[in-house]
């Protein structure tokens, strides 16, 4: 198993404050879970929050609006007449509320390039590690527990 980790500073845009607030974030990708990317928000153990995204959602979000439901990703250009960098916006929704996070596209692009060096896009199925013996045993001995 190969793990790719990167850190970036995201900005929380939608929390009632007049200015964006920095959110230290760690991205994690593991070759044995090739469809998923984990974002861990915050630095202090015990207060960190982890969200798991489909890697494809992040790839698509760099090019066009992507996702429905709890997570959406899109590229946001600077408003007309204003200079400023493009950002990638990630909107997280849950029953407790909603957060809009912004990040530099280059941070996400570099991280996704590193994941692609480990597992090429489209070959994820070749890296799945399914414990068939354990799964078969569980289904054989407890056939009604998975309904």
C-alpha positions in Angstrom: 0.0 0.0 0.0 1.2 3.5 -0.9 0.0 6.6 0.8 0.1 10.1 -0.6 -0.3 13.0 1.9 -0.3 16.8 1.3 -1.2 19.8 3.4 -2.9 23.0 2.3 -4.5 26.0 3.8 -8.2 26.2 2.8 -10.4 29.2 3.6 -13.8 28.9 5.2 -16.0 31.3 3.4 -19.5 30.7 4.8 -19.4 30.8 8.6 -20.9 34.2 9.3 -17.6 36.0 9.6 -16.8 39.0 7.4 -13.5 37.5 6.3 -12.5 34.0 5.3 -11.0 32.0 8.1 -8.0 29.7 7.5 -8.6 25.9 7.8 -5.4 23.8 7.9 -6.2 20.7 5.9 -4.5 17.4 5.2 -5.3 15.4 2.1 -4.7 11.6 2.2 -4.9 9.1 -0.6 -4.2 5.3 -0.2 -3.6 2.9 -3.0 -5.6 0.2 -1.3 -8.7 2.5 -1.3 -8.2 3.9 -4.8 -11.5 5.7 -5.3 -11.4 7.7 -2.1 -9.6 10.9 -1.0 -9.7 11.9 2.7 -9.7 15.6 3.8 -8.9 16.1 7.4 -9.8 19.6 8.5 -8.1 21.2 11.5 -4.8 20.5 13.3 -5.6 19.5 16.9 -6.3 15.9 17.5 -9.8 15.6 19.0 -11.1 18.5 17.0 -10.3 17.3 13.5 -13.1 16.5 11.1 -12.7 14.1 8.3 -14.7 14.0 5.0 -14.2 11.3 2.4 -14.6 12.3 -1.3 -14.6 10.3 -4.5 -11.3 11.2 -6.3 -13.3 11.5 -9.5 -15.4 14.3 -7.9 -12.3 16.3 -7.2 -10.9 15.7 -10.7 -14.2 16.8 -12.3 -14.5 19.8 -10.0 -11.3 21.2 -11.4 -12.9 21.4 -14.8 -16.6 22.0 -14.2 -19.3 21.9 -11.5 -19.4 18.4 -10.0 -21.3 16.6 -7.4 -24.8 16.6 -5.9 -26.1 16.3 -2.4 -23.7 16.6 0.5 -20.6 17.6 -1.5 -20.2 19.8 -4.6 -16.9 21.0 -6.1 -16.5 23.8 -8.7 -13.9 26.2 -10.0 -14.7 29.9 -9.2 -13.3 32.7 -11.3 -12.5 36.1 -9.8 -15.6 38.4 -10.2 -15.6 40.6 -13.4 -13.5 43.7 -13.0 -11.6 42.3 -10.0 -8.2 40.8 -10.2 -7.5 37.8 -8.1 -6.8 34.1 -8.3 -9.2 31.5 -9.4 -10.2 29.1 -6.6 -11.7 25.7 -6.2 -14.8 25.8 -4.0 -15.9 22.8 -2.0 -19.4 23.0 -0.5 -20.1 20.5 2.4 -23.7 20.1 3.5 -25.0 18.1 6.4 -28.0 18.2 8.7 -25.9 20.4 11.0 -25.2 23.0 8.4 -23.2 24.0 5.4 -19.6 25.1 4.8 -18.0 26.6 1.7 -14.3 26.1 1.5 -11.9 27.7 -1.0 -8.5 26.5 -2.1 -5.9 27.2 -4.7 -6.5 25.0 -7.8 -2.7 24.3 -7.9 -2.8 22.7 -4.5 -5.5 20.3 -5.6 -3.9 19.7 -9.0 -0.5 18.8 -7.5 -2.1 16.4 -5.0 -4.2 14.7 -7.7 -1.1 14.4 -9.9 0.7 12.6 -7.0 -2.3 10.2 -6.6 -2.3 9.5 -10.4 1.4 8.6 -10.1 0.4 5.9 -7.6 -2.9 4.8 -9.3 -3.5 5.8 -12.9 -7.0 7.2 -13.5 -9.3 4.4 -14.7 -7.2 1.6 -13.2 -8.6 1.9 -9.7 -10.4 -1.5 -9.9 -7.0 -3.2 -10.3 -5.9 -1.9 -6.9 -8.9 -2.9 -4.8 -8.0 -5.2 -1.9 -11.2 -7.1 -1.2 -10.8 -9.6 1.6 -12.8 -12.3 -0.2 -12.1 -15.0 2.4 -13.4 -12.8 5.3 -16.4 -11.6 3.2 -17.4 -15.1 2.2 -17.1 -16.3 5.8 -19.2 -13.4 7.1 -21.9 -14.0 4.5 -21.8 -17.8 5.0 -22.1 -17.7 8.8 -24.3 -14.6 9.1 -26.4 -14.6 5.9 -29.2 -12.4 7.4 -27.1 -9.7 9.0 -26.6 -7.7 5.8 -30.1 -6.7 4.9 
